């Protein structure tokens, strides 16, 4: 198992590099990214805040993305 872990401070580009399925997840949550015509840069937290998500939502995203990462490995 890898030591990689997703945090709210991860850069979107790095997130997509380690977990390509994050693109679909983020789109389903209302955060468009990279491959979908509305490129975003910066951190996961910044992207979520720009779309009006709360700190609790961001924590949920981080937890669910980490679960996806574990399942993918």
C-alpha positions as CSV (number, residue, x, y, z in Angstrom):
1,X,0.0,0.0,0.0
2,X,1.2,3.5,-0.9
3,X,2.0,6.3,1.6
4,X,0.1,8.7,-0.6
5,X,-2.6,10.7,1.1
6,X,-4.9,13.3,-0.2
7,X,-5.4,16.5,1.8
8,X,-7.4,19.7,1.2
9,X,-4.0,21.3,0.3
10,X,-3.3,19.0,-2.6
11,X,-2.9,20.8,-5.9
12,X,-5.7,19.8,-8.4
13,X,-3.0,18.8,-11.0
14,X,-1.3,16.5,-8.4
15,X,-4.7,15.0,-7.4
16,X,-5.5,14.1,-10.9
17,X,-2.0,12.6,-11.4
18,X,-2.4,10.2,-8.5
19,X,-6.1,9.6,-8.8
20,X,-7.5,10.1,-12.4
21,X,-11.0,9.0,-11.2
22,X,-11.0,12.2,-9.2
23,X,-12.0,14.1,-12.4
24,X,-15.4,12.3,-12.5
25,X,-15.8,12.5,-8.7
26,X,-15.2,16.3,-8.7
27,X,-17.5,16.8,-11.7
28,X,-20.3,14.8,-10.0
29,X,-19.8,17.0,-6.9
30,X,-20.1,20.2,-9.0
31,X,-16.4,21.0,-9.3
32,X,-15.3,21.0,-12.9
33,X,-11.7,20.3,-13.5
34,X,-9.0,19.9,-16.1
35,X,-10.4,17.6,-18.7
36,X,-14.0,19.0,-18.8
37,X,-13.5,22.4,-20.4
38,X,-13.3,24.5,-17.3
39,X,-9.7,24.1,-16.1
40,X,-8.9,25.0,-12.5
41,X,-5.7,25.3,-10.7
42,X,-4.7,25.6,-7.1
43,X,-5.7,23.4,-4.3
44,X,-8.7,21.2,-3.7
45,X,-9.8,23.5,-0.9
46,X,-9.6,26.6,-3.1
47,X,-11.5,24.9,-5.9
48,X,-14.2,23.8,-3.5
49,X,-14.4,27.2,-1.8
50,X,-14.8,29.0,-5.2
51,X,-17.8,26.8,-5.8
52,X,-19.3,27.7,-2.4
53,X,-18.6,24.5,-0.6
54,X,-18.2,24.5,3.2
55,X,-15.3,23.2,5.3
56,X,-17.5,20.2,6.1
57,X,-18.0,19.5,2.4
58,X,-14.3,19.8,1.8
59,X,-13.5,17.3,4.6
60,X,-16.0,14.9,3.1
61,X,-14.4,15.3,-0.3
62,X,-10.9,14.5,1.2
63,X,-12.3,11.5,3.0
64,X,-14.1,10.1,0.0
65,X,-11.1,10.8,-2.3
66,X,-8.8,9.0,0.1
67,X,-11.2,6.0,0.1
68,X,-11.1,6.0,-3.7
69,X,-7.3,6.1,-3.6
70,X,-7.1,3.1,-1.2
71,X,-9.6,1.2,-3.4
72,X,-7.6,1.9,-6.5
73,X,-4.3,0.6,-5.1
